[in-house]
């Protein structure tokens, strides 16, 4: 699975999440102390997609080699 680095965009995410009672993106802690979200969220963020309101935010995130800490500790 691929991941996006949300570490430098958390304030924007908090604002978007505050506008939605029905859906929220909750980053998880990744290796290297990064906050990450799944890359595949981008697949459902177009017009009418489940994550459409998050699309601009997701598009500014950079792919990362970071993985969830629990996975990183098993390797």
Phi and psi restraints in degrees (range 20) as a CNS / XPLOR table:
assign (resid 1 and name C) (resid 2 and name N)
       (resid 2 and name CA) (resid 2 and name C) 1.0 -98.8 20.0 2
assign (resid 2 and name N) (resid 2 and name CA)
       (resid 2 and name C) (resid 3 and name N) 1.0 155.1 20.0 2
assign (resid 2 and name C) (resid 3 and name N)
       (resid 3 and name CA) (resid 3 and name C) 1.0 -131.0 20.0 2
assign (resid 3 and name N) (resid 3 and name CA)
       (resid 3 and name C) (resid 4 and name N) 1.0 156.5 20.0 2
assign (resid 3 and name C) (resid 4 and name N)
       (resid 4 and name CA) (resid 4 and name C) 1.0 -114.7 20.0 2
assign (resid 4 and name N) (resid 4 and name CA)
       (resid 4 and name C) (resid 5 and name N) 1.0 141.4 20.0 2
assign (resid 4 and name C) (resid 5 and name N)
       (resid 5 and name CA) (resid 5 and name C) 1.0 -87.4 20.0 2
assign (resid 5 and name N) (resid 5 and name CA)
       (resid 5 and name C) (resid 6 and name N) 1.0 113.1 20.0 2
assign (resid 5 and name C) (resid 6 and name N)
       (resid 6 and name CA) (resid 6 and name C) 1.0 -101.5 20.0 2
assign (resid 6 and name N) (resid 6 and name CA)
       (resid 6 and name C) (resid 7 and name N) 1.0 4.9 20.0 2
assign (resid 6 and name C) (resid 7 and name N)
       (resid 7 and name CA) (resid 7 and name C) 1.0 -53.3 20.0 2
assign (resid 7 and name N) (resid 7 and name CA)
       (resid 7 and name C) (resid 8 and name N) 1.0 -40.9 20.0 2
assign (resid 7 and name C) (resid 8 and name N)
       (resid 8 and name CA) (resid 8 and name C) 1.0 -94.1 20.0 2
assign (resid 8 and name N) (resid 8 and name CA)
       (resid 8 and name C) (resid 9 and name N) 1.0 8.0 20.0 2
assign (resid 8 and name C) (resid 9 and name N)
       (resid 9 and name CA) (resid 9 and name C) 1.0 -129.8 20.0 2
assign (resid 9 and name N) (resid 9 and name CA)
       (resid 9 and name C) (resid 10 and name N) 1.0 25.1 20.0 2
assign (resid 9 and name C) (resid 10 and name N)
       (resid 10 and name CA) (resid 10 and name C) 1.0 -68.0 20.0 2
assign (resid 10 and name N) (resid 10 and name CA)
       (resid 10 and name C) (resid 11 and name N) 1.0 -37.5 20.0 2
assign (resid 10 and name C) (resid 11 and name N)
       (resid 11 and name CA) (resid 11 and name C) 1.0 -61.4 20.0 2
assign (resid 11 and name N) (resid 11 and name CA)
       (resid 11 and name C) (resid 12 and name N) 1.0 -41.0 20.0 2
assign (resid 11 and name C) (resid 12 and name N)
       (resid 12 and name CA) (resid 12 and name C) 1.0 -64.4 20.0 2
assign (resid 12 and name N) (resid 12 and name CA)
       (resid 12 and name C) (resid 13 and name N) 1.0 -40.5 20.0 2
assign (resid 12 and name C) (resid 13 and name N)
       (resid 13 and name CA) (resid 13 and name C) 1.0 -64.4 20.0 2
assign (resid 13 and name N) (resid 13 and name CA)
       (resid 13 and name C) (resid 14 and name N) 1.0 -41.4 20.0 2
assign (resid 13 and name C) (resid 14 and name N)
       (resid 14 and name CA) (resid 14 and name C) 1.0 -57.8 20.0 2
assign (resid 14 and name N) (resid 14 and name CA)
       (resid 14 and name C) (resid 15 and name N) 1.0 -42.1 20.0 2
assign (resid 14 and name C) (resid 15 and name N)
       (resid 15 and name CA) (resid 15 and name C) 1.0 -65.5 20.0 2
assign (resid 15 and name N) (resid 15 and name CA)
       (resid 15 and name C) (resid 16 and name N) 1.0 -42.8 20.0 2
assign (resid 15 and name C) (resid 16 and name N)
       (resid 16 and name CA) (resid 16 and name C) 1.0 -67.0 20.0 2
assign (resid 16 and name N) (resid 16 and name CA)
       (resid 16 and name C) (resid 17 and name N) 1.0 -45.6 20.0 2
assign (resid 16 and name C) (resid 17 and name N)
       (resid 17 and name CA) (resid 17 and name C) 1.0 -59.4 20.0 2
assign (resid 17 and name N) (resid 17 and name CA)
       (resid 17 and name C) (resid 18 and name N) 1.0 -36.8 20.0 2
assign (resid 17 and name C) (resid 18 and name N)
       (resid 18 and name CA) (resid 18 and name C) 1.0 -63.3 20.0 2
assign (resid 18 and name N) (resid 18 and name CA)
       (resid 18 and name C) (resid 19 and name N) 1.0 -24.4 20.0 2
assign (resid 18 and name C) (resid 19 and name N)
       (resid 19 and name CA) (resid 19 and name C) 1.0 -85.8 20.0 2
assign (resid 19 and name N) (resid 19 and name CA)
       (resid 19 and name C) (resid 20 and name N) 1.0 -1.4 20.0 2
assign (resid 19 and name C) (resid 20 and name N)
       (resid 20 and name CA) (resid 20 and name C) 1.0 -129.9 20.0 2
assign (resid 20 and name N) (resid 20 and name CA)
       (resid 20 and name C) (resid 21 and name N) 1.0 120.9 20.0 2
assign (resid 20 and name C) (resid 21 and name N)
       (resid 21 and name CA) (resid 21 and name C) 1.0 -90.4 20.0 2
assign (resid 21 and name N) (resid 21 and name CA)
       (resid 21 and name C) (resid 22 and name N) 1.0 -21.4 20.0 2
assign (resid 21 and name C) (resid 22 and name N)
       (resid 22 and name CA) (resid 22 and name C) 1.0 -93.9 20.0 2
assign (resid 22 and name N) (resid 22 and name CA)
       (resid 22 and name C) (resid 23 and name N) 1.0 -15.2 20.0 2
assign (resid 22 and name C) (resid 23 and name N)
       (resid 23 and name CA) (resid 23 and name C) 1.0 -155.5 20.0 2
assign (resid 23 and name N) (resid 23 and name CA)
       (resid 23 and name C) (resid 24 and name N) 1.0 147.8 20.0 2
assign (resid 23 and name C) (resid 24 and name N)
       (resid 24 and name CA) (resid 24 and name C) 1.0 -148.9 20.0 2
assign (resid 24 and name N) (resid 24 and name CA)
       (resid 24 and name C) (resid 25 and name N) 1.0 142.6 20.0 2
assign (resid 24 and name C) (resid 25 and name N)
       (resid 25 and name CA) (resid 25 and name C) 1.0 -98.3 20.0 2
assign (resid 25 and name N) (resid 25 and name CA)
       (resid 25 and name C) (resid 26 and name N) 1.0 124.4 20.0 2
assign (resid 25 and name C) (resid 26 and name N)
       (resid 26 and name CA) (resid 26 and name C) 1.0 -116.9 20.0 2
assign (resid 26 and name N) (resid 26 and name CA)
       (resid 26 and name C) (resid 27 and name N) 1.0 99.5 20.0 2
assign (resid 26 and name C) (resid 27 and name N)
       (resid 27 and name CA) (resid 27 and name C) 1.0 -61.3 20.0 2
assign (resid 27 and name N) (resid 27 and name CA)
       (resid 27 and name C) (resid 28 and name N) 1.0 155.1 20.0 2
assign (resid 27 and name C) (resid 28 and name N)
       (resid 28 and name CA) (resid 28 and name C) 1.0 -118.4 20.0 2
assign (resid 28 and name N) (resid 28 and name CA)
       (resid 28 and name C) (resid 29 and name N) 1.0 157.7 20.0 2
assign (resid 28 and name C) (resid 29 and name N)
       (resid 29 and name CA) (resid 29 and name C) 1.0 -74.3 20.0 2
assign (resid 29 and name N) (resid 29 and name CA)
       (resid 29 and name C) (resid 30 and name N) 1.0 127.9 20.0 2
assign (resid 29 and name C) (resid 30 and name N)
       (resid 30 and name CA) (resid 30 and name C) 1.0 -109.3 20.0 2
assign (resid 30 and name N) (resid 30 and name CA)
       (resid 30 and name C) (resid 31 and name N) 1.0 174.0 20.0 2
assign (resid 30 and name C) (resid 31 and name N)
       (resid 31 and name CA) (resid 31 and name C) 1.0 -59.3 20.0 2
assign (resid 31 and name N) (resid 31 and name CA)
       (resid 31 and name C) (resid 32 and name N) 1.0 150.1 20.0 2
assign (resid 31 and name C) (resid 32 and name N)
       (resid 32 and name CA) (resid 32 and name C) 1.0 76.7 20.0 2
assign (resid 32 and name N) (resid 32 and name CA)
       (resid 32 and name C) (resid 33 and name N) 1.0 10.8 20.0 2
assign (resid 32 and name C) (resid 33 and name N)
       (resid 33 and name CA) (resid 33 and name C) 1.0 76.1 20.0 2
assign (resid 33 and name N) (resid 33 and name CA)
       (resid 33 and name C) (resid 34 and name N) 1.0 10.9 20.0 2
assign (resid 33 and name C) (resid 34 and name N)
       (resid 34 and name CA) (resid 34 and name C) 1.0 -79.6 20.0 2
assign (resid 34 and name N) (resid 34 and name CA)
       (resid 34 and name C) (resid 35 and name N) 1.0 154.5 20.0 2
assign (resid 34 and name C) (resid 35 and name N)
       (resid 35 and name CA) (resid 35 and name C) 1.0 -102.0 20.0 2
assign (resid 35 and name N) (resid 35 and name CA)
       (resid 35 and name C) (resid 36 and name N) 1.0 124.7 20.0 2
assign (resid 35 and name C) (resid 36 and name N)
       (resid 36 and name CA) (resid 36 and name C) 1.0 -126.8 20.0 2
assign (resid 36 and name N) (resid 36 and name CA)
       (resid 36 and name C) (resid 37 and name N) 1.0 154.8 20.0 2
assign (resid 36 and name C) (resid 37 and name N)
       (resid 37 and name CA) (resid 37 and name C) 1.0 -132.6 20.0 2
assign (resid 37 and name N) (resid 37 and name CA)
       (resid 37 and name C) (resid 38 and name N) 1.0 153.6 20.0 2
assign (resid 37 and name C) (resid 38 and name N)
       (resid 38 and name CA) (resid 38 and name C) 1.0 -64.9 20.0 2
assign (resid 38 and name N) (resid 38 and name CA)
       (resid 38 and name C) (resid 39 and name N) 1.0 134.3 20.0 2
assign (resid 38 and name C) (resid 39 and name N)
       (resid 39 and name CA) (resid 39 and name C) 1.0 -58.9 20.0 2
assign (resid 39 and name N) (resid 39 and name CA)
       (resid 39 and name C) (resid 40 and name N) 1.0 -34.6 20.0 2
assign (resid 39 and name C) (resid 40 and name N)
       (resid 40 and name CA) (resid 40 and name C) 1.0 -69.6 20.0 2
assign (resid 40 and name N) (resid 40 and name CA)
       (resid 40 and name C) (resid 41 and name N) 1.0 -5.8 20.0 2
assign (resid 40 and name C) (resid 41 and name N)
       (resid 41 and name CA) (resid 41 and name C) 1.0 -61.1 20.0 2
assign (resid 41 and name N) (resid 41 and name CA)
       (resid 41 and name C) (resid 42 and name N) 1.0 -29.3 20.0 2
assign (resid 41 and name C) (resid 42 and name N)
       (resid 42 and name CA) (resid 42 and name C) 1.0 -62.0 20.0 2
assign (resid 42 and name N) (resid 42 and name CA)
       (resid 42 and name C) (resid 43 and name N) 1.0 -26.2 20.0 2
assign (resid 42 and name C) (resid 43 and name N)
       (resid 43 and name CA) (resid 43 and name C) 1.0 -68.1 20.0 2
assign (resid 43 and name N) (resid 43 and name CA)
       (resid 43 and name C) (resid 44 and name N) 1.0 -19.7 20.0 2
assign (resid 43 and name C) (resid 44 and name N)
       (resid 44 and name CA) (resid 44 and name C) 1.0 -123.2 20.0 2
assign (resid 44 and name N) (resid 44 and name CA)
       (resid 44 and name C) (resid 45 and name N) 1.0 37.5 20.0 2
assign (resid 44 and name C) (resid 45 and name N)
       (resid 45 and name CA) (resid 45 and name C) 1.0 -117.7 20.0 2
assign (resid 45 and name N) (resid 45 and name CA)
       (resid 45 and name C) (resid 46 and name N) 1.0 7.1 20.0 2
assign (resid 45 and name C) (resid 46 and name N)
       (resid 46 and name CA) (resid 46 and name C) 1.0 -76.6 20.0 2
assign (resid 46 and name N) (resid 46 and name CA)
       (resid 46 and name C) (resid 47 and name N) 1.0 -175.8 20.0 2
assign (resid 46 and name C) (resid 47 and name N)
       (resid 47 and name CA) (resid 47 and name C) 1.0 -48.1 20.0 2
assign (resid 47 and name N) (resid 47 and name CA)
       (resid 47 and name C) (resid 48 and name N) 1.0 119.8 20.0 2
assign (resid 47 and name C) (resid 48 and name N)
       (resid 48 and name CA) (resid 48 and name C) 1.0 79.6 20.0 2
assign (resid 48 and name N) (resid 48 and name CA)
       (resid 48 and name C) (resid 49 and name N) 1.0 -2.0 20.0 2
assign (resid 48 and name C) (resid 49 and name N)
       (resid 49 and name CA) (resid 49 and name C) 1.0 -73.9 20.0 2
assign (resid 49 and name N) (resid 49 and name CA)
       (resid 49 and name C) (resid 50 and name N) 1.0 160.3 20.0 2
assign (resid 49 and name C) (resid 50 and name N)
       (resid 50 and name CA) (resid 50 and name C) 1.0 -56.9 20.0 2
assign (resid 50 and name N) (resid 50 and name CA)
       (resid 50 and name C) (resid 51 and name N) 1.0 -39.1 20.0 2
assign (resid 50 and name C) (resid 51 and name N)
       (resid 51 and name CA) (resid 51 and name C) 1.0 -101.1 20.0 2
assign (resid 51 and name N) (resid 51 and name CA)
       (resid 51 and name C) (resid 52 and name N) 1.0 21.7 20.0 2
assign (resid 51 and name C) (resid 52 and name N)
       (resid 52 and name CA) (resid 52 and name C) 1.0 -52.9 20.0 2
assign (resid 52 and name N) (resid 52 and name CA)
       (resid 52 and name C) (resid 53 and name N) 1.0 -40.4 20.0 2
assign (resid 52 and name C) (resid 53 and name N)
       (resid 53 and name CA) (resid 53 and name C) 1.0 -71.3 20.0 2
assign (resid 53 and name N) (resid 53 and name CA)
       (resid 53 and name C) (resid 54 and name N) 1.0 -13.2 20.0 2
assign (resid 53 and name C) (resid 54 and name N)
       (resid 54 and name CA) (resid 54 and name C) 1.0 -101.7 20.0 2
assign (resid 54 and name N) (resid 54 and name CA)
       (resid 54 and name C) (resid 55 and name N) 1.0 -1.9 20.0 2
assign (resid 54 and name C) (resid 55 and name N)
       (resid 55 and name CA) (resid 55 and name C) 1.0 -57.1 20.0 2
assign (resid 55 and name N) (resid 55 and name CA)
       (resid 55 and name C) (resid 56 and name N) 1.0 -49.0 20.0 2
assign (resid 55 and name C) (resid 56 and name N)
       (resid 56 and name CA) (resid 56 and name C) 1.0 -61.2 20.0 2
assign (resid 56 and name N) (resid 56 and name CA)
       (resid 56 and name C) (resid 57 and name N) 1.0 -41.2 20.0 2
assign (resid 56 and name C) (resid 57 and name N)
       (resid 57 and name CA) (resid 57 and name C) 1.0 -65.0 20.0 2
assign (resid 57 and name N) (resid 57 and name CA)
       (resid 57 and name C) (resid 58 and name N) 1.0 -48.0 20.0 2
assign (resid 57 and name C) (resid 58 and name N)
       (resid 58 and name CA) (resid 58 and name C) 1.0 -59.7 20.0 2
assign (resid 58 and name N) (resid 58 and name CA)
       (resid 58 and name C) (resid 59 and name N) 1.0 -37.2 20.0 2
assign (resid 58 and name C) (resid 59 and name N)
       (resid 59 and name CA) (resid 59 and name C) 1.0 -66.1 20.0 2
assign (resid 59 and name N) (resid 59 and name CA)
       (resid 59 and name C) (resid 60 and name N) 1.0 -23.9 20.0 2
assign (resid 59 and name C) (resid 60 and name N)
       (resid 60 and name CA) (resid 60 and name C) 1.0 -86.2 20.0 2
assign (resid 60 and name N) (resid 60 and name CA)
       (resid 60 and name C) (resid 61 and name N) 1.0 -9.8 20.0 2
assign (resid 60 and name C) (resid 61 and name N)
       (resid 61 and name CA) (resid 61 and name C) 1.0 -78.8 20.0 2
assign (resid 61 and name N) (resid 61 and name CA)
       (resid 61 and name C) (resid 62 and name N) 1.0 145.7 20.0 2
assign (resid 61 and name C) (resid 62 and name N)
       (resid 62 and name CA) (resid 62 and name C) 1.0 -96.0 20.0 2
assign (resid 62 and name N) (resid 62 and name CA)
       (resid 62 and name C) (resid 63 and name N) 1.0 141.5 20.0 2
assign (resid 62 and name C) (resid 63 and name N)
       (resid 63 and name CA) (resid 63 and name C) 1.0 -60.1 20.0 2
assign (resid 63 and name N) (resid 63 and name CA)
       (resid 63 and name C) (resid 64 and name N) 1.0 150.1 20.0 2
assign (resid 63 and name C) (resid 64 and name N)
       (resid 64 and name CA) (resid 64 and name C) 1.0 -137.8 20.0 2
assign (resid 64 and name N) (resid 64 and name CA)
       (resid 64 and name C) (resid 65 and name N) 1.0 155.6 20.0 2
assign (resid 64 and name C) (resid 65 and name N)
       (resid 65 and name CA) (resid 65 and name C) 1.0 -85.8 20.0 2
assign (resid 65 and name N) (resid 65 and name CA)
       (resid 65 and name C) (resid 66 and name N) 1.0 -6.9 20.0 2
assign (resid 65 and name C) (resid 66 and name N)
       (resid 66 and name CA) (resid 66 and name C) 1.0 -61.6 20.0 2
assign (resid 66 and name N) (resid 66 and name CA)
       (resid 66 and name C) (resid 67 and name N) 1.0 145.8 20.0 2
assign (resid 66 and name C) (resid 67 and name N)
       (resid 67 and name CA) (resid 67 and name C) 1.0 -129.1 20.0 2
assign (resid 67 and name N) (resid 67 and name CA)
       (resid 67 and name C) (resid 68 and name N) 1.0 162.9 20.0 2
assign (resid 67 and name C) (resid 68 and name N)
       (resid 68 and name CA) (resid 68 and name C) 1.0 -53.7 20.0 2
assign (resid 68 and name N) (resid 68 and name CA)
       (resid 68 and name C) (resid 69 and name N) 1.0 140.8 20.0 2
assign (resid 68 and name C) (resid 69 and name N)
       (resid 69 and name CA) (resid 69 and name C) 1.0 -53.8 20.0 2
assign (resid 69 and name N) (resid 69 and name CA)
       (resid 69 and name C) (resid 70 and name N) 1.0 -41.5 20.0 2
assign (resid 69 and name C) (resid 70 and name N)
       (resid 70 and name CA) (resid 70 and name C) 1.0 -60.4 20.0 2
assign (resid 70 and name N) (resid 70 and name CA)
       (resid 70 and name C) (resid 71 and name N) 1.0 -40.9 20.0 2
assign (resid 70 and name C) (resid 71 and name N)
       (resid 71 and name CA) (resid 71 and name C) 1.0 -67.7 20.0 2
assign (resid 71 and name N) (resid 71 and name CA)
       (resid 71 and name C) (resid 72 and name N) 1.0 -43.3 20.0 2
assign (resid 71 and name C) (resid 72 and name N)
       (resid 72 and name CA) (resid 72 and name C) 1.0 -60.9 20.0 2
assign (resid 72 and name N) (resid 72 and name CA)
       (resid 72 and name C) (resid 73 and name N) 1.0 -34.1 20.0 2
assign (resid 72 and name C) (resid 73 and name N)
       (resid 73 and name CA) (resid 73 and name C) 1.0 -74.0 20.0 2
assign (resid 73 and name N) (resid 73 and name CA)
       (resid 73 and name C) (resid 74 and name N) 1.0 -22.9 20.0 2
assign (resid 73 and name C) (resid 74 and name N)
       (resid 74 and name CA) (resid 74 and name C) 1.0 -80.3 20.0 2
assign (resid 74 and name N) (resid 74 and name CA)
       (resid 74 and name C) (resid 75 and name N) 1.0 -21.3 20.0 2
